[in-house]
């Protein structure tokens, strides 16, 4: 019987906010957390640089990124798959 092994690498889903750099996309991850003291739900966000070898992801796309070994000074995530294509107006 074969078992499916769960990856130990973290994966996040976010929106591409910049694709200007070569082989790199900047991904904005937004999450909602409860404030420790006041209990109000607040939005927190963080930006990650992800490696995009083929340059296939464009601004506005929703993509999945996976943690990897450091690729450069600021990059230690890899863009793995397209979740939703950007809507062109």
Secondary structure, DSSP 4 states (H G I P E B T S, - for coil): ---PPPP-S-EEEEEEEE--STTEEEEEEEEEEE-TTT--EEEEEEEEEEE-TT----TT-EEEEEE-S--SSSEEEEEEEEEEPPPP-
